[in-house]
Amino acid sequence: MTGTAYSPRALMSLLANGSKAMDVIRTALDLGLLDALEEADVGVAELGARLDVLPGRLFKLLDCLESLGMVRAEAVVDDYTLTRYRAVPGLRRAAAEVVGPGSLELDRDRYPWRMLYGDLAGVLRGMTSIPPHAFAWPPQGAVQLAGFEQSMAAGLTPFVQTFRTHAKLLWNTPGSRLLDVGGGDGTLAAHLLAHSPDLRVDVYNLPEAEPLVGRTRLDSPHGHRLGFVGGDFLGEPLPAGYDALSFVRVLHDWPIPTARMLLRKAHGALPPGGRILICEEFRTPERLAAQFFWSYFLMGVDACVSRLYEIEHYVRLLRESGFGDVVVLPGPVELIVATKKDL
Ligand SMILES: C[S@@+](CC[C@H](N)C(=O)[O-])C[C@H]1O[C@@H](n2cnc3c(N)ncnc32)[C@H](O)[C@@H]1O
């Protein structure tokens, strides 16, 4: 992770002022301050003139950003308006992602987490939970499923990038057929088709997801290569007839024995030499921070495990489940590819 490593006390001071910190970040982004600070070291007086704000107030906002570990200040001189600041790399982009349109954090905020708020001890003792009508796992009914799949699709960008980077290597056989297991509303599948003209992808998901994938098919110029197979992977074998099966952000939702069972089912469904692809946010401090919302909210939803695991965890499960030649392809999220061996 970039930025400052805080003591527990310092971190709590910041967290206790979290809503103000977000106000500072939003304002800095909207004013163009973050753009200016990414270009070069800039002095407070110059920034004040450029942004049409008062330097005597601006340095306090910059101090707020510095206390958050987001800007670095040059040693203070007698005249503080000459103090020069610079953003830590990636600050502007991160701020735009978190407070701008398409923010995953704002999307997550619409889930009913307030049903747990203030009563975590009761939650931990099993007395308070998220009721299934508010959020069930798997999502129940057309409205819940549509809302959830929309949330998932909103966070697909790093996954699309990884798959796109490796498209030639992954789909080097003409007419390859992929089953995207737990494939949401088909958004990832549609992206894969756009970058691989010979590929065909079927989404495997709960039957209620069919209209969602149908809409994605209609919206995609490659929809004629996008199919849907409805089913419940907990209760049925996975369908055969595919060269590869992908699990994107699926295995981490389940207890490890269930993930192992799904890998065994994948082994059963694939032909000899068939490939399995696993892509999810493998556990790092940065990704655990992004996972905070789900770690909190899902304390009230026992059916969903949603735990991030290291890559090695899946390599081990894959080997136990009859897969070999494990390769980890790099990208904004890594992609694990393995090949079916005889058990
Ligand atoms: C966390 S979402 C990931 C969606 C998509 N792969 C993505 O990354 O955007 C998990 C997916 O698994 C599907 N799913 C959950 N339980 C399932 C089951 N028993 N059988 C088939 N699909 C299931 C959900 O409907 C959802 O599409």
The ligand as an ORCA input file, in Angstrom:
! r2SCAN-3c Opt
* xyz 0 1
  C     -20.102    -12.355     -6.631
  S     -21.078    -12.698     -8.017
  C     -19.903    -12.646     -9.346
  C     -20.546    -12.352    -10.676
  C     -19.564    -12.230    -11.836
  N     -18.777    -13.409    -12.019
  C     -18.665    -11.034    -11.613
  O     -17.509    -11.174    -11.235
  O     -19.162     -9.908    -11.824
  C     -21.431    -14.420     -7.834
  C     -22.302    -15.012     -8.927
  O     -22.596    -16.384     -8.605
  C     -23.977    -16.613     -8.881
  N     -24.455    -17.722     -8.044
  C     -24.624    -17.710     -6.707
  N     -25.071    -18.886     -6.290
  C     -25.195    -19.668     -7.383
  C     -25.625    -21.012     -7.580
  N     -26.010    -21.760     -6.540
  N     -25.604    -21.498     -8.835
  C     -25.223    -20.720     -9.883
  N     -24.805    -19.447     -9.751
  C     -24.795    -18.929     -8.516
  C     -24.625    -15.302     -8.522
  O     -25.929    -15.191     -9.052
  C     -23.620    -14.320     -9.134
  O     -23.829    -14.154    -10.513
*
